[in-house]
Amino acid sequence: MTQRIIVVFAALFAFAMTSHAHSGPSQKTGPTDSSLLAQIDHLVYATPDLQLGVTAIQKLLGVRATAGGQHPGLGTRNALVALGPTSYLEIIGPDPDQPKPAGPRRFGIDDLTAPRLLTWVAKSNQLDAIETLAKGHAIPLGSVIPGSRKRPDGLVLSWRYTDPTIVAADRIVPYFIDWGSSPHPSTTAAKGALLVQLRAEHPDPERVQKMLDALGLGLHVDKGPLPALIATVDSNRGRVELR
């Protein structure tokens, strides 16, 4: 009787595991530490055309992103999908309603040919200390600068962040943000998705892991042929991987 119960349980477990939908290649991964999920402010999904990025995410997650707003003077705008109560996915692309900026747009948007999960942003209300810590470990983190954008309803959001034009470890090392008194964007972003895991791959995982550990970040880096962030999201389409 005991053996029969074990067999039945195993069959039910196998059915449950195969009942989730997946997008992209199957990966053998462990759970993301909850402390890492608490550190994530948002993921950056960069695209050569905002509508293209919004459509791609809608097909993957079954969620239509909410318009975020313009980044004045930077030539970009965004759309947002909440990934939980305090985190979100930022889809960012060129803004046709703004003049082309004097220099290249952030996140290498001008050179992209397809949307991709490019980098991530960590929460911090001690940005100056983070900047000092990074300098002490020779980590190329940007200086703390102000930022803002205007929402479609006219509300201007303001924040401080480490300069996202500075690239550390092929963007596997994030930049850091403090929203101050501004409402967090996740509160008005489209609902219907939940981030359950974030991991990374890099050709030199030991070097990158050392930088992340020095900054107190819980992201795990595996060896891979190319630098990549991989986010696992529960959505209306099932469990999906974003790269």
DAJO-V479385 format. One line per field, one symbol per residue. burial: + if it has 24 or more other ideal C-beta (glycine too) atoms within 12 Angstrom, else -. Layout:
burial: ???
This chain:
burial: ----------------------+--------+---++-++++++++++++-+++-+++-++-+++++++++--+++++++++++--+++++++++---------+++++--+--++++++++++--+--++--+----+-++-++-+-+++-----+-++++-+++-++++++++++++--+-+++-+++++++++++++++--+--++-++--++++++++----+++++++++---+++++
